[in-house]
């Protein structure tokens, strides 16, 4: 098994307003992007499991072909800059995505 971080050129997170986080998974070549897309491993259910939230708190989870990327948006557990928030800008929340296991492509 390989991890998502071995395929993606960029995996990042940031605020999408005070109540949501957004994640970008970007690839620098179509082959890597298609390998991940075809694997079907990046799903709203997996994102919910990784972040300990319900499936309906994953607002967006989809591939964006023209940019060779995936976009994920989730609801924040605690709003940005509220009591108990540990990452006001949301820029450190992408780490669980980096370790997603990707089945190695088949050799035919």
C-alpha positions in Angstrom: 0.0 0.0 0.0 1.0 3.5 -0.7 -0.3 6.7 1.0 -2.0 9.6 -0.5 1.0 11.8 0.3 3.1 9.7 -2.0 0.8 10.6 -4.9 -0.3 14.2 -4.2 1.8 17.2 -4.8 -0.2 19.3 -2.3 -2.5 18.4 0.6 -3.7 21.4 2.5 -6.4 22.7 4.7 -7.8 26.2 5.5 -10.8 28.0 6.8 -13.9 28.2 4.6 -15.5 30.8 6.8 -15.8 30.5 10.6 -17.8 27.3 10.6 -16.2 25.2 7.9 -12.8 23.8 6.9 -11.9 23.0 3.3 -9.2 20.6 2.1 -7.4 20.6 -1.3 -5.7 17.5 -2.6 -3.8 18.5 -5.7 -1.7 16.4 -8.2 0.9 17.6 -10.6 0.2 14.9 -13.2 -3.0 13.3 -14.6 -1.7 9.7 -14.0 -1.4 10.2 -10.2 -4.8 12.0 -10.1 -6.5 9.3 -12.1 -5.0 6.5 -10.0 -6.5 8.1 -6.9 -9.8 8.9 -8.5 -10.2 5.3 -9.9 -9.3 3.8 -6.5 -12.5 5.3 -5.1 -10.8 5.6 -1.8 -11.5 9.3 -1.1 -15.1 9.3 0.0 -17.3 11.4 2.3 -17.6 8.4 4.6 -13.8 8.0 4.9 -13.4 11.7 5.6 -16.1 11.5 8.3 -14.3 8.6 9.9 -10.9 10.4 9.8 -12.3 13.5 11.5 -14.8 11.8 13.9 -17.8 13.6 12.4 -21.1 12.3 10.9 -21.4 11.7 7.2 -23.8 14.7 6.9 -21.1 17.1 8.2 -19.0 16.4 5.1 -20.5 19.1 2.9 -18.3 18.5 -0.2 -16.2 15.6 -1.3 -15.5 15.4 -5.0 -12.9 15.3 -7.7 -12.4 18.3 -9.8 -10.9 17.0 -13.1 -9.8 20.3 -14.7 -7.6 21.1 -11.8 -6.4 17.5 -11.2 -7.6 17.9 -7.6 -10.1 16.8 -4.9 -12.1 19.3 -2.8 -13.4 18.4 0.6 -15.4 20.7 2.9 -16.5 19.8 6.4 -18.2 21.6 9.3 -15.9 22.6 12.1 -16.4 21.1 15.5 -15.7 24.5 17.1 -16.0 27.7 15.1 -12.9 29.6 14.3 -11.6 31.7 17.2 -14.1 30.3 19.6 -13.3 28.9 23.0 -11.5 25.6 22.7 -10.4 26.1 19.1 -6.8 25.0 18.6 -6.2 26.0 14.9 -7.9 29.3 14.2 -6.8 29.3 10.5 -7.5 25.6 9.9 -4.1 25.2 8.3 -3.1 22.1 10.3 -6.1 19.9 9.8 -5.0 18.1 6.7 -2.7 15.7 8.4 -5.1 12.7 8.6 -5.6 12.9 4.8 -1.9 12.3 4.2 -2.0 8.8 5.6 -5.0 7.5 3.5 -3.9 4.2 2.1 -4.1 3.8 -1.6 -4.2 0.3 -3.1 -1.3 0.0 -5.5 -2.3 0.1 -9.2 -2.7 -3.3 -10.8 -0.1 -4.4 -13.3 -1.9 -6.0 -16.3 
